[in-house]
Amino acid sequence: ELNGFDSFRTYNFSSSVGTTVYGMYDFGSESKLQAIRHVMRPSISYTINPAFDNYYETYEVIDADGLTTSELEYTRFEGSIFGSPNNNFSSSIGMSVSNNVEAKVTDRDSTNTEAKKVTILNNLNFSTSYNIAADSLKWSPVRMTTSTSLFDDKLDLNLGATFDPYTINENGRRINILNINDGGGLFRMTSANINLGFSYSSKNSKSDKSKGSDNSRSGG
């Protein structure tokens, strides 16, 4: 081992562009479901990460017979607190789309003349990327996340899932064959998660409020 001070420098480039699309369908004020509003925000990005292989060297693995079995790469920055420089060149296009779906419904309170806004889906997101520089497995898995609220916003529901467009071999390893070309569906779900959150807040009763007003005094 050699002791001393050393450093590495890296850089990358990225840019993105996006837009917002609005859609509205009106059912009429006489309907219980008065309107549905859909907001879609697609975006596309480009990122390039150079390979800083000048910080890497190779060493030979020799067996007991003195024969070279393999060559391995290493960098002197392995295990450092700032990590290691990137050794794989990538030039990728990222794609994502987020969706919000809301509805206007007639309020249960007949004294309220304004329609009530209800969130059906909050941030239904899809994202993936395509690595132009890769020689195989160019597509990244598609990540889906969404959330919604139920029971007058008392129950928060968060969902997430990952879908892989590639199939796996007998050892469970991803291979460069699309899942649909291997007799499966368009995507292969590799993970899923669900989170539930419930909130409840109590309110003062009417008797407590009236008792507070009776005990009030005014100076004269």
TITORVEX-183591 format. One record per residue (C-alpha): residue number from 1; residue in one letter; y, x, z. Coordinates in nm, 2 decimals. Each point is the difference from the previous one (the first is absolute). Layout:
# residues N
- k r py px pz
- NUM A Y X Z
...
# end
This chain:
# residues 220
- k r py px pz
- 1 E 0.00 0.00 0.00
- 2 L 0.35 0.12 -0.08
- 3 N 0.29 -0.10 0.23
- 4 G 0.34 -0.05 -0.14
- 5 F 0.26 -0.24 -0.14
- 6 D -0.07 -0.18 -0.33
- 7 S 0.13 -0.31 -0.17
- 8 F -0.06 -0.22 -0.30
- 9 R 0.22 -0.24 -0.20
- 10 T -0.09 -0.30 -0.20
- 11 Y 0.18 -0.27 -0.20
- 12 N -0.07 -0.32 -0.18
- 13 F 0.18 -0.26 -0.21
- 14 S -0.02 -0.38 0.01
- 15 S 0.20 -0.29 -0.14
- 16 S -0.05 -0.38 0.02
- 17 V 0.14 -0.32 -0.15
- 18 G -0.04 -0.36 0.10
- 19 T 0.13 -0.35 -0.05
- 20 T -0.02 -0.34 0.16
- 21 V -0.12 -0.32 -0.16
- 22 Y 0.07 -0.34 0.15
- 23 G -0.20 -0.32 -0.07
- 24 M 0.06 -0.35 0.14
- 25 Y -0.19 -0.33 -0.04
- 26 D 0.17 -0.32 0.12
- 27 F -0.22 -0.29 0.10
- 28 G 0.30 -0.23 0.09
- 29 S 0.16 -0.09 0.32
- 30 E -0.22 -0.31 0.04
- 31 S -0.31 0.22 0.02
- 32 K -0.13 0.14 0.33
- 33 L -0.03 0.34 -0.18
- 34 Q 0.34 0.02 -0.15
- 35 A 0.00 0.34 -0.17
- 36 I -0.19 0.33 -0.03
- 37 R 0.18 0.33 -0.05
- 38 H -0.17 0.32 -0.13
- 39 V 0.18 0.34 0.02
- 40 M -0.18 0.29 -0.18
- 41 R 0.11 0.36 0.02
- 42 P -0.19 0.23 -0.24
- 43 S 0.08 0.37 0.00
- 44 I -0.13 0.31 -0.18
- 45 S 0.04 0.36 0.10
- 46 Y -0.08 0.35 -0.13
- 47 T -0.09 0.30 0.21
- 48 I -0.09 0.35 -0.09
- 49 N -0.14 0.25 0.25
- 50 P -0.05 0.36 -0.13
- 51 A -0.30 0.21 0.11
- 52 F 0.11 0.30 0.21
- 53 D -0.31 0.20 -0.07
- 54 N 0.20 0.33 0.04
- 55 Y -0.05 -0.05 0.38
- 56 Y -0.38 -0.02 -0.04
- 57 E -0.27 0.27 -0.04
- 58 T -0.38 -0.01 -0.04
- 59 Y -0.29 0.17 0.19
- 60 E -0.36 0.03 -0.09
- 61 V -0.29 -0.14 0.21
- 62 I -0.29 0.24 0.00
- 63 D -0.35 -0.09 0.11
- 64 A -0.25 0.23 0.19
- 65 D -0.13 0.14 -0.33
- 66 G 0.35 0.12 -0.09
- 67 L 0.05 -0.26 -0.27
- 68 T 0.32 -0.19 -0.05
- 69 T -0.07 -0.37 0.06
- 70 S 0.35 -0.14 -0.04
- 71 E 0.37 0.07 0.00
- 72 L 0.23 -0.18 0.23
- 73 E 0.38 -0.04 0.01
- 74 Y 0.21 0.05 0.30
- 75 T 0.36 0.04 0.10
- 76 R 0.15 0.20 0.28
- 77 F 0.19 -0.31 0.11
- 78 E -0.31 -0.20 0.09
- 79 G 0.02 -0.13 0.36
- 80 S 0.38 0.05 0.02
- 81 I 0.22 -0.26 0.17
- 82 F 0.17 -0.08 -0.33
- 83 G -0.32 -0.04 -0.20
- 84 S -0.10 0.17 -0.33
- 85 P 0.17 0.00 -0.34
- 86 N -0.14 -0.24 -0.26
- 87 N -0.26 0.16 -0.23
- 88 N -0.06 -0.30 -0.23
- 89 F 0.24 -0.09 -0.28
- 90 S 0.06 -0.37 -0.03
- 91 S 0.22 -0.21 -0.23
- 92 S -0.04 -0.36 0.10
- 93 I 0.15 -0.34 -0.07
- 94 G 0.02 -0.24 0.29
- 95 M 0.01 -0.38 -0.04
- 96 S 0.06 -0.26 0.27
- 97 V 0.10 -0.36 0.02
- 98 S 0.10 -0.20 0.31
- 99 N 0.01 -0.38 0.02
- 100 N 0.17 -0.25 0.23
- 101 V -0.09 -0.37 -0.02
- 102 E 0.20 -0.25 0.20
- 103 A 0.01 -0.38 0.01
- 104 K 0.24 -0.27 0.09
- 105 V -0.16 -0.29 0.19
- 106 T 0.13 -0.32 0.17
- 107 D 0.07 0.07 0.36
- 108 R -0.22 -0.20 0.25
- 109 D 0.31 -0.07 0.20
- 110 S 0.14 -0.31 -0.18
- 111 T 0.35 0.06 0.14
- 112 N 0.02 0.33 -0.20
- 113 T 0.11 -0.07 -0.35
- 114 E -0.03 0.36 -0.12
- 115 A -0.33 0.12 -0.15
- 116 K -0.20 0.25 0.20
- 117 K -0.08 0.34 -0.15
- 118 V -0.36 0.12 0.05
- 119 T -0.14 0.34 -0.09
- 120 I -0.33 -0.03 -0.19
- 121 L -0.06 0.37 -0.08
- 122 N 0.22 0.28 0.13
- 123 N -0.02 0.32 -0.20
- 124 L -0.31 -0.03 -0.20
- 125 N -0.01 0.36 -0.12
- 126 F -0.22 0.18 -0.26
- 127 S 0.03 0.37 -0.07
- 128 T -0.19 0.26 -0.19
- 129 S 0.06 0.32 -0.20
- 130 Y -0.13 0.18 -0.32
- 131 N -0.03 0.38 0.00
- 132 I 0.07 0.12 -0.35
- 133 A -0.09 0.36 0.07
- 134 A -0.34 -0.08 0.16
- 135 D -0.31 0.06 -0.22
- 136 S -0.19 -0.29 0.17
- 137 L 0.05 -0.28 0.25
- 138 K 0.36 -0.05 -0.13
- 139 W 0.05 -0.33 0.17
- 140 S 0.06 -0.02 0.38
- 141 P -0.14 -0.29 0.20
- 142 V 0.21 -0.32 0.00
- 143 R 0.14 -0.08 0.34
- 144 M 0.08 -0.36 0.10
- 145 T 0.20 -0.11 0.30
- 146 T 0.14 -0.34 0.10
- 147 S 0.12 -0.19 0.30
- 148 T 0.08 -0.36 0.09
- 149 S 0.09 -0.22 0.30
- 150 L -0.18 -0.31 0.12
- 151 F 0.06 -0.27 0.26
- 152 D 0.38 0.01 0.00
- 153 D 0.01 0.38 -0.02
- 154 K -0.21 0.03 0.32
- 155 L -0.29 0.17 -0.17
- 156 D 0.06 0.31 -0.22
- 157 L -0.28 0.09 -0.24
- 158 N -0.01 0.34 -0.17
- 159 L -0.26 0.08 -0.27
- 160 G -0.08 0.32 -0.19
- 161 A -0.27 0.12 -0.24
- 162 T -0.08 0.29 -0.23
- 163 F -0.16 -0.05 -0.34
- 164 D -0.15 0.29 -0.20
- 165 P -0.03 -0.03 -0.38
- 166 Y -0.28 0.27 -0.01
- 167 T -0.37 -0.03 0.09
- 168 I -0.20 0.22 0.22
- 169 N -0.33 0.19 -0.05
- 170 E -0.32 -0.01 0.21
- 171 N 0.17 0.24 0.25
- 172 G 0.29 -0.23 0.05
- 173 R 0.24 0.23 -0.18
- 174 R 0.27 -0.12 -0.25
- 175 I -0.08 0.08 -0.36
- 176 N 0.21 -0.03 -0.31
- 177 I -0.15 -0.33 -0.11
- 178 L 0.19 -0.32 0.03
- 179 N -0.17 -0.25 0.23
- 180 I 0.01 -0.27 -0.27
- 181 N -0.19 0.22 -0.24
- 182 D -0.27 0.06 0.26
- 183 G -0.09 -0.37 0.03
- 184 G 0.25 -0.08 0.28
- 185 G 0.33 -0.18 0.02
- 186 L 0.34 0.13 -0.10
- 187 F 0.05 0.15 0.34
- 188 R -0.22 0.11 0.29
- 189 M 0.14 -0.09 0.35
- 190 T -0.03 0.31 0.22
- 191 S 0.18 -0.11 0.31
- 192 A 0.18 -0.30 0.15
- 193 N 0.19 -0.07 0.32
- 194 I 0.15 -0.30 0.18
- 195 N 0.25 -0.01 0.29
- 196 L 0.09 -0.31 0.20
- 197 G 0.31 -0.04 0.23
- 198 F 0.08 -0.30 0.21
- 199 S 0.33 -0.06 0.17
- 200 Y 0.10 -0.27 0.24
- 201 S 0.32 -0.06 0.19
- 202 S 0.06 -0.27 0.26
- 203 K 0.32 -0.21 0.03
- 204 N 0.18 -0.14 0.30
- 205 S -0.09 -0.37 0.06
- 206 K 0.27 -0.27 -0.01
- 207 S -0.02 -0.05 0.38
- 208 D 0.09 0.37 0.05
- 209 K 0.30 -0.03 -0.23
- 210 S 0.13 -0.32 0.17
- 211 K -0.05 0.15 0.34
- 212 G 0.21 0.29 -0.10
- 213 S 0.29 -0.23 -0.11
- 214 D -0.02 -0.20 0.33
- 215 N 0.04 0.31 0.21
- 216 S 0.31 0.12 -0.19
- 217 R 0.33 -0.01 0.18
- 218 S 0.36 0.02 -0.13
- 219 G 0.29 0.14 0.19
- 220 G 0.32 -0.20 0.06
# end
